[in-house]
Amino acid sequence: MKLVRFNNPAFQFFNEDFNNILKNIDTMYPSKHQHSLAYNNIPAVNVKEAEGVFHIEVAAPGLKKEDFKLSLHENRLTISTKKEQSNEEKTEQYTRQEFNYTSFQRTFNLPKSVDGEKIEATYADGILNISLPKKEEVKPAVKEIAVA
């Protein structure tokens, strides 16, 4: 919706060019959300519930299973990783050294129905899969009462 409309062709030309620049700005300067792990250190997570188990999927491509640390403390599951890389290139004329540091930490409050002793995690194809089995529900015992 335009609040002001210019009938002057010079202004109309300027507006069309400016609008085209605005439309193409994402291709010229990619935004943060297109490279989530590089800029925003919190990867995408899916949480699913199935019968008898919860599943957590963490999208973290480019890492190894050794890079992850999972800990459980008072029904809080913490997923974290720290990865450091350094590249050094030496020639007769210059030395170039680059450092890259990637880390994230994510904590989930688990329901009391999760059995912390049976939690399992696997990492394949850039996805960390965590299986959180539920405790077997204790069924109340049926007690028969004798009529006196």
HELIX and SHEET records of a PDB file:
HELIX    1   1 PRO A    9  MET A   28  1                                  20    
HELIX    2   2 LYS A   32  HIS A   35  5                                   4    
HELIX    3   3 SER A   36  TYR A   39  1                                   4    
HELIX    4   4 LYS A   65  ASP A   67  5                                   3    
HELIX    5   5 GLY A  116  LYS A  118  5                                   3    
SHEET    1   A 4 VAL A  45  ALA A  50  0                                        
SHEET    2   A 4 VAL A  53  ALA A  59 -1                                        
SHEET    3   A 4 ILE A 127  PRO A 133 -1                                        
SHEET    4   A 4 GLU A 120  ALA A 124 -1                                        
SHEET    1   B 3 PHE A  68  HIS A  73  0                                        
SHEET    2   B 3 ARG A  76  LYS A  90 -1                                        
SHEET    3   B 3 THR A  95  ASN A 109 -1                                        
END                                                                             
